[in-house]
Amino acid sequence: MVHDPGSIGNTYEDSILIPVPSSANGIIYGKDIPVKKGFYKYLGTISIQGDQLKVDLLVDNTDNKKKDESIWNGKYILRK
């Protein structure tokens, strides 16, 4: 992938809304995350500890028989 050298180090805001069955501290399993009909299911986990969020999800790509890492995997700080 080619990037514009002038954009290195710049940040931007982005978002995704993943409906989870609970917002309490703990672990949410990918298999428990609802997805719309026709979309791939999730595998892996989302963990919440206070204001710390860790996303470690796989997308169950049944068409290609692969488990693709989510582009949202990583550690985040939650804000209210």
Backbone as a printed PyTorch tensor [residue, N CA C, xyz], in Angstrom:
tensor([[[  0.8360,  -1.1580,   0.0000],
         [  0.0000,   0.0000,   0.0000],
         [  0.8920,   1.2350,   0.0000]],

        [[  0.5820,   2.1800,  -0.8220],
         [  1.3670,   3.4040,  -0.9370],
         [  0.6650,   4.5230,  -0.1810]],

        [[  1.4470,   5.2700,   0.6040],
         [  0.9020,   6.4000,   1.3520],
         [  1.6000,   7.6750,   0.9180]],

        [[  0.8840,   8.7590,   1.0250],
         [  1.4480,  10.0770,   0.7720],
         [  2.4390,  10.3980,   1.8820]],

        [[  3.7190,  10.6510,   1.5700],
         [  4.7180,  10.9210,   2.6130],
         [  4.3320,  12.0750,   3.5290]],

        [[  3.5400,  13.0060,   3.0680],
         [  3.1070,  14.1200,   3.8960],
         [  2.0990,  13.7310,   4.9560]],

        [[  1.4930,  12.5480,   4.8090],
         [  0.4600,  12.1470,   5.7670],
         [  1.0100,  11.3090,   6.9140]],

        [[  2.2830,  10.9600,   6.8860],
         [  2.8630,  10.1360,   7.9470],
         [  2.7860,  10.8930,   9.2660]],

        [[  2.3150,  10.2220,  10.2870],
         [  2.2050,  10.8240,  11.6030],
         [  0.8910,  11.5410,  11.8550]],

        [[  0.0810,  11.7370,  10.8340],
         [ -1.2130,  12.3690,  11.0250],
         [ -2.2100,  11.3530,  11.5660]],

        [[ -3.1420,  11.8060,  12.3640],
         [ -4.1920,  10.9350,  12.8710],
         [ -5.5440,  11.4700,  12.4340]],

        [[ -6.5320,  10.6310,  12.5150],
         [ -7.8870,  11.0270,  12.1840],
         [ -8.8470,  10.2030,  13.0210]],

        [[-10.0560,  10.7090,  13.1860],
         [-11.0690,   9.9780,  13.9270],
         [-11.8270,   9.0710,  12.9820]],

        [[-12.1380,   7.8870,  13.4790],
         [-12.9170,   6.9120,  12.7350],
         [-13.7470,   6.1580,  13.7550]],

        [[-14.7210,   5.4250,  13.3290],
         [-15.5250,   4.6980,  14.3030],
         [-16.1930,   3.4960,  13.6600]],

        [[-16.5900,   2.5840,  14.5370],
         [-17.4000,   1.4430,  14.1590],
         [-18.3400,   1.1790,  15.3230]],

        [[-19.5180,   0.7410,  15.0360],
         [-20.4830,   0.4050,  16.0720],
         [-20.6780,  -1.1040,  16.0400]],

        [[-20.2440,  -1.7590,  17.1020],
         [-20.4160,  -3.2060,  17.2290],
         [-21.3710,  -3.4220,  18.3980]],

        [[-22.5960,  -3.8640,  18.1210],
         [-23.5340,  -4.0810,  19.2210],
         [-23.1010,  -5.2880,  20.0560]],

        [[-22.8440,  -5.0430,  21.3260],
         [-22.4240,  -6.1300,  22.2090],
         [-23.5300,  -6.4040,  23.2100]],

        [[-23.6530,  -7.6500,  23.6620],
         [-24.7480,  -8.0090,  24.5560],
         [-24.6440,  -7.4210,  25.9600]],

        [[-23.4830,  -6.8680,  26.3350],
         [-23.3130,  -6.3280,  27.6760],
         [-22.2580,  -5.2360,  27.6430]],

        [[-22.4060,  -4.2330,  28.5050],
         [-21.3920,  -3.1810,  28.5650],
         [-20.6090,  -3.2430,  29.8650]],

        [[-20.8240,  -4.2760,  30.6430],
         [-20.1160,  -4.4170,  31.9130],
         [-18.6650,  -4.8230,  31.6770]],

        [[-17.8460,  -4.6380,  32.7060],
         [-16.4620,  -5.1030,  32.6160],
         [-16.4560,  -6.5970,  32.3580]],

        [[-15.4960,  -7.0510,  31.5880],
         [-15.3700,  -8.4710,  31.3270],
         [-15.0890,  -8.7640,  29.8830]],

        [[-15.3910,  -9.9830,  29.5010],
         [-15.0940, -10.4520,  28.1470],
         [-16.3930, -10.6800,  27.3840]],

        [[-16.4250, -10.1780,  26.1630],
         [-17.5340, -10.4220,  25.2480],
         [-16.9790, -11.3150,  24.1420]],

        [[-17.6090, -12.4360,  23.9400],
         [-17.1480, -13.3810,  22.9260],
         [-17.7400, -13.0270,  21.5660]],

        [[-16.9110, -13.1150,  20.5460],
         [-17.3370, -12.7870,  19.1970],
         [-18.5770, -13.5350,  18.7620]],

        [[-18.6870, -14.7800,  19.1790],
         [-19.8400, -15.6010,  18.7890],
         [-21.1420, -15.0500,  19.3490]],

        [[-21.0570, -14.1880,  20.3970],
         [-22.2520, -13.6020,  21.0100],
         [-22.6150, -12.2400,  20.4270]],

        [[-21.8300, -11.7360,  19.4870],
         [-22.1010, -10.4320,  18.8670],
         [-23.0710, -10.6500,  17.7060]],

        [[-24.2310, -10.0040,  17.7660],
         [-25.2020, -10.1980,  16.6780],
         [-24.7270,  -9.5430,  15.3810]],

        [[-24.9780, -10.2210,  14.2730],
         [-24.6680,  -9.6670,  12.9500],
         [-25.9160,  -9.7750,  12.0730]],

        [[-26.0220,  -8.8650,  11.1210],
         [-27.1640,  -8.8910,  10.2030],
         [-27.0680, -10.1070,   9.2920]],

        [[-28.2210, -10.5640,   8.8450],
         [-28.2820, -11.6890,   7.9160],
         [-27.4430, -11.3760,   6.6800]],

        [[-26.6090, -12.3310,   6.2710],
         [-25.7670, -12.1610,   5.0990],
         [-24.3730, -11.6500,   5.4150]],

        [[-24.1270, -11.2630,   6.6820],
         [-22.8120, -10.7920,   7.0940],
         [-22.0680, -11.9070,   7.8160]],

        [[-20.7500, -11.8380,   7.7810],
         [-19.9360, -12.8450,   8.4560],
         [-20.0180, -12.6930,   9.9730]],

        [[-19.9840, -13.8100,  10.6580],
         [-19.9840, -13.8090,  12.1200],
         [-18.5840, -13.4930,  12.6380]],

        [[-18.5430, -13.0830,  13.9080],
         [-17.2730, -12.7930,  14.5670],
         [-16.8130, -13.9860,  15.3920]],

        [[-15.5220, -14.0970,  15.5220],
         [-14.8720, -15.0280,  16.4410],
         [-13.9170, -14.1850,  17.2810]],

        [[-13.4000, -14.7200,  18.3480],
         [-12.4540, -13.9790,  19.1790],
         [-13.1530, -13.2850,  20.3240]],

        [[-12.5530, -12.1940,  20.8300],
         [-13.0900, -11.5350,  22.0180],
         [-12.9430, -10.0180,  21.9530]],

        [[-13.7740,  -9.3740,  22.7510],
         [-13.6250,  -7.9650,  23.1180],
         [-13.5740,  -7.9630,  24.6340]],

        [[-12.5680,  -7.3340,  25.2180],
         [-12.5050,  -7.2780,  26.6790],
         [-12.5340,  -5.8280,  27.1350]],

        [[-13.2740,  -5.6120,  28.2300],
         [-13.4190,  -4.2800,  28.8070],
         [-12.9950,  -4.3510,  30.2670]],

        [[-12.0500,  -3.4970,  30.6290],
         [-11.5760,  -3.3780,  32.0070],
         [-11.5360,  -1.8980,  32.3400]],

        [[-12.5380,  -1.3980,  33.0470],
         [-12.5950,   0.0310,  33.3510],
         [-12.7180,   0.8330,  32.0720]],

        [[-11.7390,   1.7140,  31.8190],
         [-11.7830,   2.5130,  30.5850],
         [-10.9090,   1.9180,  29.4840]],

        [[-10.4310,   0.6980,  29.6860],
         [ -9.5730,   0.0240,  28.7030],
         [-10.3990,  -0.9710,  27.8830]],

        [[-10.2460,  -0.8950,  26.5870],
         [-10.9470,  -1.7930,  25.6690],
         [ -9.9140,  -2.4900,  24.8000]],

        [[-10.0050,  -3.8040,  24.7130],
         [ -9.1170,  -4.5540,  23.8280],
         [ -9.9840,  -5.3530,  22.8550]],

        [[ -9.7640,  -5.1190,  21.5730],
         [-10.4940,  -5.8190,  20.5210],
         [ -9.5540,  -6.8400,  19.8970]],

        [[ -9.9700,  -8.0910,  19.9170],
         [ -9.1910,  -9.1910,  19.3330],
         [-10.1790, -10.0920,  18.5940]],

        [[-10.6900,  -9.5880,  17.4830],
         [-11.7330, -10.2940,  16.7400],
         [-11.2250, -10.8410,  15.4130]],

        [[-11.8550, -11.9190,  15.0030],
         [-11.6630, -12.4920,  13.6790],
         [-13.0130, -12.4700,  12.9770]],

        [[-12.9990, -12.2980,  11.6900],
         [-14.2120, -12.3560,  10.8870],
         [-14.2250, -13.7350,  10.2240]],

        [[-15.2920, -14.4960,  10.4530],
         [-15.3930, -15.8620,   9.9430],
         [-15.8170, -15.8290,   8.4740]],

        [[-14.8350, -15.6550,   7.5930],
         [-15.0670, -15.5300,   6.1590],
         [-15.3550, -16.9280,   5.5830]],

        [[-16.6210, -17.2960,   5.6070],
         [-17.0170, -18.6410,   5.1680],
         [-16.9240, -18.8090,   3.6560]],

        [[-16.9680, -17.7110,   2.8990],
         [-16.8530, -17.8120,   1.4440],
         [-15.4600, -18.2900,   1.0370]],

        [[-14.4460, -17.7320,   1.6690],
         [-13.0600, -18.0920,   1.3410],
         [-12.4580, -19.0890,   2.3180]],

        [[-13.2910, -19.5530,   3.2670],
         [-12.8370, -20.5120,   4.2920],
         [-11.5930, -19.9880,   5.0120]],

        [[-11.6840, -18.7050,   5.4280],
         [-10.5840, -18.0490,   6.1420],
         [-11.1290, -17.3520,   7.3720]],

        [[-10.2660, -17.0950,   8.3010],
         [-10.5840, -16.3020,   9.4810],
         [ -9.7540, -15.0290,   9.3660]],

        [[-10.3840, -13.9420,   8.9670],
         [ -9.6950, -12.6770,   8.7320],
         [ -9.6520, -11.8460,  10.0120]],

        [[ -8.4770, -11.2700,  10.3130],
         [ -8.3720, -10.3790,  11.4610],
         [ -9.1620,  -9.1170,  11.1920]],

        [[ -9.8440,  -8.6350,  12.2220],
         [-10.5760,  -7.3840,  12.1000],
         [ -9.5910,  -6.2240,  12.0110]],

        [[ -9.8940,  -5.2460,  11.1700],
         [ -9.0340,  -4.0680,  11.0780],
         [ -9.1280,  -3.2240,  12.3440]],

        [[-10.0810,  -3.5210,  13.2110],
         [-10.2810,  -2.7660,  14.4480],
         [ -9.5550,  -3.3880,  15.6300]],

        [[ -8.8320,  -4.4940,  15.4330],
         [ -8.1110,  -5.1120,  16.5430],
         [ -7.1060,  -4.1350,  17.1270]],

        [[ -7.0140,  -4.1220,  18.4440],
         [ -6.0700,  -3.2370,  19.1160],
         [ -6.5780,  -2.8490,  20.4850]],

        [[ -5.8480,  -1.9420,  21.1200],
         [ -6.2030,  -1.4540,  22.4500],
         [ -6.6930,  -0.0180,  22.3360]],

        [[ -7.7600,   0.2840,  23.0820],
         [ -8.3840,   1.5860,  23.0370],
         [ -8.6930,   2.0700,  24.4520]],

        [[ -8.8670,   3.3740,  24.5900],
         [ -9.3150,   3.9700,  25.8410],
         [-10.7380,   4.4600,  25.6120]],

        [[-11.6440,   4.0190,  26.4690],
         [-13.0370,   4.4210,  26.3410],
         [-13.2380,   5.8000,  26.9440]],

        [[-14.0910,   6.5810,  26.3160],
         [-14.4220,   7.8820,  26.8770],
         [-15.9400,   7.9850,  27.0070]],

        [[-16.3460,   8.7790,  27.9600],
         [-17.7920,   8.9020,  28.2210],
         [-18.3220,  10.1770,  27.6470]]])
